[in-house]
Amino acid sequence: MTKALLSIHVLAAIIAIGPVTVAASMFPAVARRGDGRALSLLHRICRVYSLIALAVPVFGLATAGSLGVLGDAWLLASIALTGLAAALLGLVILPQQARLIADTGNPSRLGLVTGVFNLLWAVVVVLMIVRPGSTTGV
Protein backbone atom coordinates (compact mmCIF):
# COMPACT_ATOMS: atom_id res chain seq x y z
CA MET A 1 0.00 0.00 0.00
CA THR A 2 2.86 2.41 0.80
CA LYS A 3 4.29 2.05 -2.70
CA ALA A 4 0.92 2.90 -4.25
CA LEU A 5 0.47 5.95 -1.99
CA LEU A 6 3.98 7.17 -2.71
CA SER A 7 3.50 6.65 -6.46
CA ILE A 8 0.28 8.66 -6.47
CA HIS A 9 1.91 11.37 -4.33
CA VAL A 10 4.87 11.74 -6.70
CA LEU A 11 2.72 11.59 -9.84
CA ALA A 12 0.33 14.20 -8.45
CA ALA A 13 3.28 16.46 -7.62
CA ILE A 14 4.71 16.16 -11.13
CA ILE A 15 1.39 16.45 -12.95
CA ALA A 16 -0.13 19.24 -10.83
CA ILE A 17 2.60 21.31 -9.20
CA GLY A 18 4.88 21.27 -12.24
CA PRO A 19 2.40 23.09 -14.50
CA VAL A 20 1.54 25.62 -11.78
CA THR A 21 5.19 26.54 -11.25
CA VAL A 22 5.84 26.84 -14.99
CA ALA A 23 2.67 28.81 -15.76
CA ALA A 24 3.18 31.10 -12.76
CA SER A 25 6.78 31.73 -13.83
CA MET A 26 5.78 32.59 -17.38
CA PHE A 27 2.98 34.94 -16.32
CA PRO A 28 5.03 38.10 -15.45
CA ALA A 29 6.95 38.07 -18.75
CA VAL A 30 3.75 37.55 -20.73
CA ALA A 31 2.12 40.36 -18.72
CA ARG A 32 4.91 42.74 -19.72
CA ARG A 33 4.26 41.86 -23.38
CA GLY A 34 0.55 42.51 -22.88
CA ASP A 35 -0.79 39.28 -24.39
CA GLY A 36 -4.23 39.11 -22.76
CA ARG A 37 -5.24 35.75 -24.22
CA ALA A 38 -2.05 34.08 -23.01
CA LEU A 39 -2.48 35.69 -19.57
CA SER A 40 -5.97 34.26 -19.24
CA LEU A 41 -4.72 30.82 -20.26
CA LEU A 42 -1.79 30.89 -17.81
CA HIS A 43 -4.07 32.10 -15.01
CA ARG A 44 -6.57 29.31 -15.74
CA ILE A 45 -3.74 26.73 -15.69
CA CYS A 46 -2.62 28.03 -12.30
CA ARG A 47 -6.15 27.96 -10.87
CA VAL A 48 -7.15 24.53 -12.18
CA TYR A 49 -3.89 22.76 -11.43
CA SER A 50 -3.69 24.29 -7.96
CA LEU A 51 -6.96 22.51 -7.17
CA ILE A 52 -5.63 19.23 -8.56
CA ALA A 53 -2.46 19.78 -6.50
CA LEU A 54 -4.49 19.38 -3.31
CA ALA A 55 -3.99 15.64 -3.88
CA VAL A 56 -0.24 16.06 -3.26
CA PRO A 57 -0.37 16.77 0.49
CA VAL A 58 -3.28 14.36 0.95
CA PHE A 59 -1.33 11.43 -0.49
CA GLY A 60 1.89 12.74 1.06
CA LEU A 61 0.41 12.62 4.54
CA ALA A 62 -1.05 9.17 3.87
CA THR A 63 2.37 7.98 2.70
CA ALA A 64 4.10 9.52 5.73
CA GLY A 65 1.60 7.83 8.01
CA SER A 66 2.20 4.44 6.45
CA LEU A 67 5.98 4.97 6.73
CA GLY A 68 5.70 6.12 10.35
CA VAL A 69 7.51 9.43 9.76
CA LEU A 70 4.74 11.91 10.60
CA GLY A 71 6.75 13.43 13.46
CA ASP A 72 10.10 13.68 11.65
CA ALA A 73 11.62 17.14 11.41
CA TRP A 74 12.20 16.99 7.65
CA LEU A 75 8.53 16.16 7.09
CA LEU A 76 7.30 18.89 9.43
CA ALA A 77 9.55 21.39 7.59
CA SER A 78 8.17 20.16 4.26
CA ILE A 79 4.60 20.55 5.51
CA ALA A 80 5.31 24.10 6.70
CA LEU A 81 6.97 25.06 3.41
CA THR A 82 4.14 23.48 1.42
CA GLY A 83 1.63 25.48 3.46
CA LEU A 84 3.61 28.66 2.84
CA ALA A 85 3.77 27.93 -0.90
CA ALA A 86 0.02 27.27 -0.99
CA ALA A 87 -0.66 30.51 0.89
CA LEU A 88 1.53 32.47 -1.54
CA LEU A 89 -0.29 30.94 -4.47
CA GLY A 90 -3.80 31.43 -3.12
CA LEU A 91 -3.38 34.76 -1.37
CA VAL A 92 -0.83 36.58 -3.53
CA ILE A 93 -0.05 34.98 -6.91
CA LEU A 94 -3.56 34.13 -8.16
CA PRO A 95 -5.08 37.47 -7.03
CA GLN A 96 -2.13 39.41 -8.52
CA GLN A 97 -2.54 37.51 -11.79
CA ALA A 98 -6.22 38.47 -11.83
CA ARG A 99 -5.27 42.12 -11.25
CA LEU A 100 -2.76 42.00 -14.10
CA ILE A 101 -5.41 40.53 -16.41
CA ALA A 102 -7.59 43.51 -15.39
CA ASP A 103 -4.54 45.72 -16.13
CA THR A 104 -4.12 47.00 -12.56
CA GLY A 105 -1.17 44.98 -11.22
CA ASN A 106 2.62 45.05 -11.15
CA PRO A 107 4.42 42.24 -13.04
CA SER A 108 7.72 42.93 -11.23
CA ARG A 109 6.28 42.20 -7.80
CA LEU A 110 4.55 39.11 -9.14
CA GLY A 111 7.83 37.88 -10.60
CA LEU A 112 9.51 38.16 -7.21
CA VAL A 113 6.72 36.34 -5.36
CA THR A 114 6.59 33.64 -8.02
CA GLY A 115 10.33 33.13 -7.66
CA VAL A 116 9.91 32.63 -3.91
CA PHE A 117 7.01 30.22 -4.60
CA ASN A 118 9.19 28.16 -6.93
CA LEU A 119 12.11 28.23 -4.48
CA LEU A 120 9.84 26.86 -1.74
CA TRP A 121 8.91 23.93 -3.96
CA ALA A 122 12.55 23.31 -4.81
CA VAL A 123 13.41 23.12 -1.09
CA VAL A 124 10.49 20.74 -0.46
CA VAL A 125 11.71 18.48 -3.27
CA VAL A 126 15.23 18.44 -1.83
CA LEU A 127 13.85 17.61 1.63
CA MET A 128 11.85 14.75 0.14
CA ILE A 129 14.88 13.32 -1.65
CA VAL A 130 17.64 13.90 0.91
CA ARG A 131 15.59 13.46 4.04
CA PRO A 132 17.55 12.74 7.20
CA GLY A 133 17.52 9.09 8.18
CA SER A 134 16.66 7.96 4.69
CA THR A 135 16.62 4.21 4.28
CA THR A 136 17.55 4.53 0.62
CA GLY A 137 21.14 5.45 1.38
CA VAL A 138 20.97 8.53 -0.82
VMD Tcl script that builds the backbone (N, CA, C; Angstrom):
set m [mol new atoms 414]
animate dup $m
set s [atomselect $m all]
$s set {name element resname resid chain x y z} {
  {N N MET 1 A 0.822 -1.199 0.000}
  {CA C MET 1 A 0.000 0.000 0.000}
  {C C MET 1 A 0.868 1.266 0.000}
  {N N THR 2 A 1.986 1.245 0.727}
  {CA C THR 2 A 2.865 2.411 0.799}
  {C C THR 2 A 3.398 2.788 -0.575}
  {N N LYS 3 A 3.759 1.779 -1.353}
  {CA C LYS 3 A 4.285 2.051 -2.698}
  {C C LYS 3 A 3.234 2.724 -3.578}
  {N N ALA 4 A 1.996 2.289 -3.467}
  {CA C ALA 4 A 0.919 2.900 -4.251}
  {C C ALA 4 A 0.688 4.344 -3.809}
  {N N LEU 5 A 0.662 4.587 -2.499}
  {CA C LEU 5 A 0.466 5.947 -1.990}
  {C C LEU 5 A 1.601 6.868 -2.433}
  {N N LEU 6 A 2.823 6.366 -2.310}
  {CA C LEU 6 A 3.979 7.167 -2.713}
  {C C LEU 6 A 3.957 7.452 -4.211}
  {N N SER 7 A 3.582 6.454 -5.008}
  {CA C SER 7 A 3.504 6.648 -6.460}
  {C C SER 7 A 2.480 7.713 -6.821}
  {N N ILE 8 A 1.325 7.660 -6.203}
  {CA C ILE 8 A 0.282 8.663 -6.472}
  {C C ILE 8 A 0.749 10.040 -6.012}
  {N N HIS 9 A 1.386 10.092 -4.855}
  {CA C HIS 9 A 1.908 11.365 -4.326}
  {C C HIS 9 A 2.898 11.995 -5.306}
  {N N VAL 10 A 3.855 11.218 -5.779}
  {CA C VAL 10 A 4.875 11.745 -6.698}
  {C C VAL 10 A 4.251 12.120 -8.041}
  {N N LEU 11 A 3.382 11.270 -8.567}
  {CA C LEU 11 A 2.717 11.589 -9.839}
  {C C LEU 11 A 1.882 12.859 -9.730}
  {N N ALA 12 A 1.144 12.995 -8.639}
  {CA C ALA 12 A 0.333 14.204 -8.447}
  {C C ALA 12 A 1.220 15.443 -8.380}
  {N N ALA 13 A 2.364 15.320 -7.708}
  {CA C ALA 13 A 3.280 16.460 -7.620}
  {C C ALA 13 A 3.796 16.853 -8.998}
  {N N ILE 14 A 4.183 15.870 -9.784}
  {CA C ILE 14 A 4.713 16.160 -11.126}
  {C C ILE 14 A 3.620 16.731 -12.024}
  {N N ILE 15 A 2.467 16.078 -12.027}
  {CA C ILE 15 A 1.391 16.453 -12.948}
  {C C ILE 15 A 0.717 17.760 -12.551}
  {N N ALA 16 A 0.614 18.054 -11.269}
  {CA C ALA 16 A -0.133 19.236 -10.827}
  {C C ALA 16 A 0.769 20.409 -10.469}
  {N N ILE 17 A 1.778 20.189 -9.655}
  {CA C ILE 17 A 2.599 21.309 -9.199}
  {C C ILE 17 A 3.531 21.802 -10.303}
  {N N GLY 18 A 4.017 20.878 -11.126}
  {CA C GLY 18 A 4.877 21.275 -12.241}
  {C C GLY 18 A 4.240 22.336 -13.134}
  {N N PRO 19 A 3.033 22.079 -13.652}
  {CA C PRO 19 A 2.396 23.085 -14.504}
  {C C PRO 19 A 2.128 24.418 -13.799}
  {N N VAL 20 A 1.791 24.362 -12.511}
  {CA C VAL 20 A 1.543 25.616 -11.783}
  {C C VAL 20 A 2.826 26.436 -11.705}
  {N N THR 21 A 3.937 25.790 -11.374}
  {CA C THR 21 A 5.189 26.541 -11.248}
  {C C THR 21 A 5.625 27.116 -12.596}
  {N N VAL 22 A 5.452 26.344 -13.660}
  {CA C VAL 22 A 5.844 26.837 -14.991}
  {C C VAL 22 A 4.925 27.976 -15.431}
  {N N ALA 23 A 3.614 27.778 -15.331}
  {CA C ALA 23 A 2.669 28.815 -15.762}
  {C C ALA 23 A 2.824 30.081 -14.933}
  {N N ALA 24 A 2.995 29.927 -13.623}
  {CA C ALA 24 A 3.179 31.103 -12.762}
  {C C ALA 24 A 4.463 31.838 -13.110}
  {N N SER 25 A 5.509 31.099 -13.460}
  {CA C SER 25 A 6.783 31.727 -13.828}
  {C C SER 25 A 6.692 32.480 -15.148}
  {N N MET 26 A 5.922 31.950 -16.068}
  {CA C MET 26 A 5.776 32.588 -17.378}
  {C C MET 26 A 4.912 33.842 -17.322}
  {N N PHE 27 A 3.999 33.893 -16.376}
  {CA C PHE 27 A 2.977 34.939 -16.323}
  {C C PHE 27 A 3.551 36.361 -16.323}
  {N N PRO 28 A 4.543 36.709 -15.461}
  {CA C PRO 28 A 5.028 38.096 -15.447}
  {C C PRO 28 A 5.610 38.555 -16.785}
  {N N ALA 29 A 6.365 37.682 -17.454}
  {CA C ALA 29 A 6.947 38.066 -18.752}
  {C C ALA 29 A 5.861 38.269 -19.799}
  {N N VAL 30 A 4.861 37.407 -19.789}
  {CA C VAL 30 A 3.753 37.549 -20.730}
  {C C VAL 30 A 2.954 38.813 -20.403}
  {N N ALA 31 A 2.833 39.135 -19.122}
  {CA C ALA 31 A 2.119 40.358 -18.722}
  {C C ALA 31 A 2.835 41.596 -19.244}
  {N N ARG 32 A 4.162 41.584 -19.203}
  {CA C ARG 32 A 4.915 42.743 -19.718}
  {C C ARG 32 A 4.715 42.908 -21.223}
  {N N ARG 33 A 4.515 41.796 -21.932}
  {CA C ARG 33 A 4.261 41.861 -23.376}
  {C C ARG 33 A 2.824 42.269 -23.679}
  {N N GLY 34 A 1.932 42.085 -22.698}
  {CA C GLY 34 A 0.548 42.511 -22.880}
  {C C GLY 34 A -0.317 41.555 -23.677}
  {N N ASP 35 A -0.012 40.281 -23.664}
  {CA C ASP 35 A -0.792 39.283 -24.394}
  {C C ASP 35 A -1.932 38.773 -23.513}
  {N N GLY 36 A -3.089 39.408 -23.625}
  {CA C GLY 36 A -4.226 39.114 -22.765}
  {C C GLY 36 A -4.735 37.685 -22.865}
  {N N ARG 37 A -4.761 37.129 -24.061}
  {CA C ARG 37 A -5.241 35.746 -24.219}
  {C C ARG 37 A -4.316 34.766 -23.511}
  {N N ALA 38 A -3.013 34.975 -23.667}
  {CA C ALA 38 A -2.050 34.084 -23.007}
  {C C ALA 38 A -2.131 34.241 -21.493}
  {N N LEU 39 A -2.344 35.468 -21.017}
  {CA C LEU 39 A -2.476 35.693 -19.574}
  {C C LEU 39 A -3.657 34.919 -19.007}
  {N N SER 40 A -4.772 34.983 -19.700}
  {CA C SER 40 A -5.966 34.260 -19.241}
  {C C SER 40 A -5.720 32.761 -19.204}
  {N N LEU 41 A -5.026 32.246 -20.217}
  {CA C LEU 41 A -4.717 30.825 -20.262}
  {C C LEU 41 A -3.790 30.427 -19.109}
  {N N LEU 42 A -2.730 31.197 -18.891}
  {CA C LEU 42 A -1.793 30.889 -17.809}
  {C C LEU 42 A -2.478 30.970 -16.443}
  {N N HIS 43 A -3.339 31.956 -16.274}
  {CA C HIS 43 A -4.071 32.095 -15.010}
  {C C HIS 43 A -4.999 30.901 -14.787}
  {N N ARG 44 A -5.676 30.473 -15.847}
  {CA C ARG 44 A -6.565 29.315 -15.739}
  {C C ARG 44 A -5.772 28.054 -15.403}
  {N N ILE 45 A -4.598 27.872 -16.013}
  {CA C ILE 45 A -3.740 26.727 -15.694}
  {C C ILE 45 A -3.380 26.755 -14.211}
  {N N CYS 46 A -2.979 27.914 -13.715}
  {CA C CYS 46 A -2.615 28.028 -12.296}
  {C C CYS 46 A -3.793 27.699 -11.391}
  {N N ARG 47 A -4.967 28.209 -11.708}
  {CA C ARG 47 A -6.152 27.957 -10.873}
  {C C ARG 47 A -6.548 26.488 -10.878}
  {N N VAL 48 A -6.668 25.904 -12.063}
  {CA C VAL 48 A -7.154 24.525 -12.177}
  {C C VAL 48 A -6.146 23.546 -11.572}
  {N N TYR 49 A -4.880 23.703 -11.934}
  {CA C TYR 49 A -3.885 22.759 -11.434}
  {C C TYR 49 A -3.614 22.941 -9.946}
  {N N SER 50 A -3.854 24.129 -9.415}
  {CA C SER 50 A -3.690 24.292 -7.964}
  {C C SER 50 A -4.745 23.486 -7.216}
  {N N LEU 51 A -5.923 23.343 -7.790}
  {CA C LEU 51 A -6.964 22.508 -7.170}
  {C C LEU 51 A -6.593 21.028 -7.253}
  {N N ILE 52 A -6.071 20.618 -8.408}
  {CA C ILE 52 A -5.631 19.232 -8.565}
  {C C ILE 52 A -4.473 18.938 -7.607}
  {N N ALA 53 A -3.634 19.948 -7.369}
  {CA C ALA 53 A -2.462 19.782 -6.500}
  {C C ALA 53 A -2.825 19.508 -5.047}
  {N N LEU 54 A -4.079 19.704 -4.679}
  {CA C LEU 54 A -4.494 19.375 -3.312}
  {C C LEU 54 A -4.290 17.889 -3.016}
  {N N ALA 55 A -4.238 17.079 -4.060}
  {CA C ALA 55 A -3.988 15.643 -3.880}
  {C C ALA 55 A -2.574 15.377 -3.367}
  {N N VAL 56 A -1.639 16.281 -3.648}
  {CA C VAL 56 A -0.243 16.056 -3.260}
  {C C VAL 56 A -0.087 15.946 -1.744}
  {N N PRO 57 A -0.522 16.934 -0.955}
  {CA C PRO 57 A -0.375 16.768 0.493}
  {C C PRO 57 A -1.259 15.664 1.067}
  {N N VAL 58 A -2.403 15.418 0.467}
  {CA C VAL 58 A -3.282 14.356 0.954}
  {C C VAL 58 A -2.563 13.003 0.862}
  {N N PHE 59 A -2.028 12.704 -0.315}
  {CA C PHE 59 A -1.329 11.433 -0.491}
  {C C PHE 59 A 0.044 11.455 0.191}
  {N N GLY 60 A 0.631 12.634 0.329}
  {CA C GLY 60 A 1.893 12.743 1.060}
  {C C GLY 60 A 1.715 12.402 2.531}
  {N N LEU 61 A 0.675 12.927 3.137}
  {CA C LEU 61 A 0.410 12.621 4.543}
  {C C LEU 61 A 0.045 11.146 4.730}
  {N N ALA 62 A -0.712 10.600 3.798}
  {CA C ALA 62 A -1.048 9.173 3.873}
  {C C ALA 62 A 0.216 8.322 3.751}
  {N N THR 63 A 1.106 8.700 2.856}
  {CA C THR 63 A 2.374 7.976 2.702}
  {C C THR 63 A 3.213 8.094 3.962}
  {N N ALA 64 A 3.320 9.309 4.506}
  {CA C ALA 64 A 4.103 9.521 5.729}
  {C C ALA 64 A 3.535 8.706 6.887}
  {N N GLY 65 A 2.225 8.630 6.967}
  {CA C GLY 65 A 1.598 7.832 8.012}
  {C C GLY 65 A 1.933 6.357 7.879}
  {N N SER 66 A 1.907 5.866 6.651}
  {CA C SER 66 A 2.202 4.444 6.452}
  {C C SER 66 A 3.687 4.140 6.655}
  {N N LEU 67 A 4.537 5.145 6.486}
  {CA C LEU 67 A 5.981 4.966 6.729}
  {C C LEU 67 A 6.357 5.228 8.181}
  {N N GLY 68 A 5.441 5.820 8.947}
  {CA C GLY 68 A 5.704 6.123 10.346}
  {C C GLY 68 A 6.651 7.295 10.554}
  {N N VAL 69 A 6.596 8.278 9.664}
  {CA C VAL 69 A 7.508 9.427 9.761}
  {C C VAL 69 A 6.779 10.749 10.005}
  {N N LEU 70 A 5.529 10.685 10.442}
  {CA C LEU 70 A 4.737 11.907 10.599}
  {C C LEU 70 A 5.353 12.926 11.554}
  {N N GLY 71 A 6.157 12.499 12.509}
  {CA C GLY 71 A 6.753 13.433 13.460}
  {C C GLY 71 A 8.176 13.836 13.130}
  {N N ASP 72 A 8.707 13.367 12.005}
  {CA C ASP 72 A 10.096 13.678 11.648}
  {C C ASP 72 A 10.247 15.145 11.252}
  {N N ALA 73 A 11.373 15.712 11.645}
  {CA C ALA 73 A 11.617 17.140 11.410}
  {C C ALA 73 A 11.585 17.507 9.935}
  {N N TRP 74 A 12.177 16.672 9.078}
  {CA C TRP 74 A 12.201 16.991 7.648}
  {C C TRP 74 A 10.786 17.037 7.077}
  {N N LEU 75 A 9.907 16.165 7.575}
  {CA C LEU 75 A 8.530 16.159 7.087}
  {C C LEU 75 A 7.770 17.375 7.601}
  {N N LEU 76 A 7.965 17.712 8.866}
  {CA C LEU 76 A 7.301 18.893 9.426}
  {C C LEU 76 A 7.757 20.158 8.702}
  {N N ALA 77 A 9.050 20.242 8.373}
  {CA C ALA 77 A 9.548 21.388 7.594}
  {C C ALA 77 A 8.916 21.409 6.210}
  {N N SER 78 A 8.799 20.240 5.585}
  {CA C SER 78 A 8.169 20.159 4.262}
  {C C SER 78 A 6.708 20.589 4.308}
  {N N ILE 79 A 6.008 20.169 5.359}
  {CA C ILE 79 A 4.602 20.549 5.513}
  {C C ILE 79 A 4.481 22.066 5.674}
  {N N ALA 80 A 5.349 22.648 6.492}
  {CA C ALA 80 A 5.309 24.104 6.703}
  {C C ALA 80 A 5.613 24.848 5.408}
  {N N LEU 81 A 6.617 24.397 4.667}
  {CA C LEU 81 A 6.972 25.063 3.408}
  {C C LEU 81 A 5.878 24.882 2.358}
  {N N THR 82 A 5.259 23.719 2.344}
  {CA C THR 82 A 4.145 23.482 1.417}
  {C C THR 82 A 2.976 24.408 1.750}
  {N N GLY 83 A 2.696 24.562 3.036}
  {CA C GLY 83 A 1.630 25.479 3.456}
  {C C GLY 83 A 1.942 26.915 3.063}
  {N N LEU 84 A 3.197 27.309 3.232}
  {CA C LEU 84 A 3.608 28.660 2.836}
  {C C LEU 84 A 3.475 28.852 1.326}
  {N N ALA 85 A 3.898 27.850 0.562}
  {CA C ALA 85 A 3.767 27.934 -0.899}
  {C C ALA 85 A 2.299 28.023 -1.306}
  {N N ALA 86 A 1.452 27.227 -0.674}
  {CA C ALA 86 A 0.016 27.267 -0.985}
  {C C ALA 86 A -0.579 28.627 -0.641}
  {N N ALA 87 A -0.162 29.180 0.493}
  {CA C ALA 87 A -0.657 30.507 0.890}
  {C C ALA 87 A -0.209 31.569 -0.111}
  {N N LEU 88 A 1.044 31.511 -0.530}
  {CA C LEU 88 A 1.530 32.473 -1.539}
  {C C LEU 88 A 0.717 32.365 -2.819}
  {N N LEU 89 A 0.467 31.133 -3.237}
  {CA C LEU 89 A -0.295 30.941 -4.473}
  {C C LEU 89 A -1.717 31.471 -4.337}
  {N N GLY 90 A -2.390 31.065 -3.277}
  {CA C GLY 90 A -3.800 31.430 -3.122}
  {C C GLY 90 A -4.052 32.864 -2.715}
  {N N LEU 91 A -3.146 33.421 -1.909}
  {CA C LEU 91 A -3.383 34.763 -1.368}
  {C C LEU 91 A -2.654 35.881 -2.116}
  {N N VAL 92 A -1.605 35.537 -2.853}
  {CA C VAL 92 A -0.831 36.578 -3.530}
  {C C VAL 92 A -0.778 36.360 -5.043}
  {N N ILE 93 A -0.311 35.198 -5.474}
  {CA C ILE 93 A -0.054 34.981 -6.906}
  {C C ILE 93 A -1.341 34.991 -7.726}
  {N N LEU 94 A -2.318 34.169 -7.366}
  {CA C LEU 94 A -3.557 34.129 -8.160}
  {C C LEU 94 A -4.296 35.472 -8.151}
  {N N PRO 95 A -4.435 36.156 -6.994}
  {CA C PRO 95 A -5.081 37.474 -7.032}
  {C C PRO 95 A -4.286 38.504 -7.851}
  {N N GLN 96 A -2.952 38.468 -7.751}
  {CA C GLN 96 A -2.126 39.410 -8.521}
  {C C GLN 96 A -2.254 39.125 -10.017}
  {N N GLN 97 A -2.319 37.848 -10.384}
  {CA C GLN 97 A -2.538 37.508 -11.787}
  {C C GLN 97 A -3.869 38.082 -12.273}
  {N N ALA 98 A -4.903 37.942 -11.455}
  {CA C ALA 98 A -6.219 38.470 -11.827}
  {C C ALA 98 A -6.158 39.988 -11.997}
  {N N ARG 99 A -5.413 40.663 -11.110}
  {CA C ARG 99 A -5.272 42.124 -11.245}
  {C C ARG 99 A -4.526 42.494 -12.524}
  {N N LEU 100 A -3.508 41.713 -12.867}
  {CA C LEU 100 A -2.763 41.998 -14.100}
  {C C LEU 100 A -3.627 41.768 -15.330}
  {N N ILE 101 A -4.486 40.765 -15.288}
  {CA C ILE 101 A -5.409 40.534 -16.408}
  {C C ILE 101 A -6.342 41.735 -16.537}
  {N N ALA 102 A -6.736 42.307 -15.390}
  {CA C ALA 102 A -7.587 43.508 -15.393}
  {C C ALA 102 A -6.771 44.777 -15.626}
  {N N ASP 103 A -5.450 44.617 -15.827}
  {CA C ASP 103 A -4.539 45.719 -16.133}
  {C C ASP 103 A -4.336 46.675 -14.958}
  {N N THR 104 A -4.324 46.136 -13.735}
  {CA C THR 104 A -4.122 46.997 -12.565}
  {C C THR 104 A -3.017 46.493 -11.637}
  {N N GLY 105 A -2.193 45.559 -12.096}
  {CA C GLY 105 A -1.168 44.984 -11.220}
  {C C GLY 105 A 0.243 45.337 -11.648}
  {N N ASN 106 A 1.213 44.800 -10.907}
  {CA C ASN 106 A 2.621 45.053 -11.150}
  {C C ASN 106 A 3.332 43.733 -11.442}
  {N N PRO 107 A 3.774 43.514 -12.711}
  {CA C PRO 107 A 4.423 42.241 -13.042}
  {C C PRO 107 A 5.748 42.022 -12.307}
  {N N SER 108 A 6.443 43.084 -11.927}
  {CA C SER 108 A 7.725 42.928 -11.232}
  {C C SER 108 A 7.527 42.286 -9.872}
  {N N ARG 109 A 6.573 42.767 -9.120}
  {CA C ARG 109 A 6.284 42.201 -7.801}
  {C C ARG 109 A 5.842 40.751 -7.936}
  {N N LEU 110 A 5.021 40.468 -8.929}
  {CA C LEU 110 A 4.551 39.107 -9.144}
  {C C LEU 110 A 5.719 38.187 -9.484}
  {N N GLY 111 A 6.661 38.679 -10.264}
  {CA C GLY 111 A 7.834 37.879 -10.603}
  {C C GLY 111 A 8.631 37.493 -9.367}
  {N N LEU 112 A 8.776 38.423 -8.441}
  {CA C LEU 112 A 9.506 38.156 -7.205}
  {C C LEU 112 A 8.783 37.110 -6.364}
  {N N VAL 113 A 7.499 37.277 -6.179}
  {CA C VAL 113 A 6.721 36.342 -5.358}
  {C C VAL 113 A 6.699 34.959 -6.011}
  {N N THR 114 A 6.585 34.922 -7.315}
  {CA C THR 114 A 6.585 33.642 -8.021}
  {C C THR 114 A 7.934 32.946 -7.869}
  {N N GLY 115 A 9.007 33.713 -7.886}
  {CA C GLY 115 A 10.330 33.133 -7.663}
  {C C GLY 115 A 10.441 32.508 -6.278}
  {N N VAL 116 A 9.907 33.175 -5.269}
  {CA C VAL 116 A 9.906 32.628 -3.905}
  {C C VAL 116 A 9.050 31.356 -3.864}
  {N N PHE 117 A 7.897 31.385 -4.509}
  {CA C PHE 117 A 7.011 30.215 -4.595}
  {C C PHE 117 A 7.759 29.016 -5.181}
  {N N ASN 118 A 8.451 29.236 -6.284}
  {CA C ASN 118 A 9.194 28.155 -6.929}
  {C C ASN 118 A 10.355 27.680 -6.060}
  {N N LEU 119 A 11.013 28.593 -5.374}
  {CA C LEU 119 A 12.108 28.226 -4.477}
  {C C LEU 119 A 11.597 27.349 -3.326}
  {N N LEU 120 A 10.441 27.689 -2.800}
  {CA C LEU 120 A 9.844 26.865 -1.739}
  {C C LEU 120 A 9.630 25.431 -2.221}
  {N N TRP 121 A 9.127 25.282 -3.433}
  {CA C TRP 121 A 8.910 23.934 -3.965}
  {C C TRP 121 A 10.228 23.220 -4.187}
  {N N ALA 122 A 11.244 23.932 -4.618}
  {CA C ALA 122 A 12.553 23.308 -4.806}
  {C C ALA 122 A 13.093 22.780 -3.476}
  {N N VAL 123 A 12.946 23.556 -2.414}
  {CA C VAL 123 A 13.412 23.121 -1.088}
  {C C VAL 123 A 12.620 21.902 -0.625}
  {N N VAL 124 A 11.312 21.897 -0.848}
  {CA C VAL 124 A 10.486 20.741 -0.462}
  {C C VAL 124 A 10.962 19.492 -1.213}
  {N N VAL 125 A 11.233 19.625 -2.494}
  {CA C VAL 125 A 11.713 18.475 -3.271}
  {C C VAL 125 A 13.029 17.959 -2.709}
  {N N VAL 126 A 13.948 18.855 -2.395}
  {CA C VAL 126 A 15.229 18.436 -1.826}
  {C C VAL 126 A 15.011 17.728 -0.490}
  {N N LEU 127 A 14.147 18.263 0.354}
  {CA C LEU 127 A 13.852 17.609 1.633}
  {C C LEU 127 A 13.276 16.217 1.422}
  {N N MET 128 A 12.451 16.053 0.407}
  {CA C MET 128 A 11.850 14.751 0.141}
  {C C MET 128 A 12.876 13.746 -0.376}
  {N N ILE 129 A 13.870 14.223 -1.086}
  {CA C ILE 129 A 14.879 13.322 -1.654}
  {C C ILE 129 A 15.999 13.029 -0.660}
  {N N VAL 130 A 16.484 14.038 0.037}
  {CA C VAL 130 A 17.636 13.904 0.915}
  {C C VAL 130 A 17.196 13.983 2.377}
  {N N ARG 131 A 16.107 13.392 2.682}
  {CA C ARG 131 A 15.586 13.462 4.038}
  {C C ARG 131 A 16.540 12.770 5.017}
  {N N PRO 132 A 16.672 13.352 6.182}
  {CA C PRO 132 A 17.547 12.737 7.196}
  {C C PRO 132 A 17.014 11.357 7.601}
  {N N GLY 133 A 17.919 10.437 7.772}
  {CA C GLY 133 A 17.522 9.094 8.178}
  {C C GLY 133 A 16.946 8.266 7.052}
  {N N SER 134 A 17.186 8.688 5.834}
  {CA C SER 134 A 16.655 7.965 4.685}
  {C C SER 134 A 17.140 6.517 4.676}
  {N N THR 135 A 16.244 5.620 4.378}
  {CA C THR 135 A 16.616 4.210 4.285}
  {C C THR 135 A 17.140 3.851 2.900}
  {N N THR 136 A 17.087 4.824 1.970}
  {CA C THR 136 A 17.551 4.530 0.616}
  {C C THR 136 A 19.047 4.662 0.482}
  {N N GLY 137 A 19.705 5.273 1.454}
  {CA C GLY 137 A 21.141 5.445 1.384}
  {C C GLY 137 A 21.575 6.583 0.489}
  {N N VAL 138 A 20.634 7.405 0.048}
  {CA C VAL 138 A 20.973 8.531 -0.825}
  {C C VAL 138 A 21.583 9.640 -0.020}
}
mol reanalyze $m
mol bondsrecalc $m
mol representation Tube
mol addrep $m
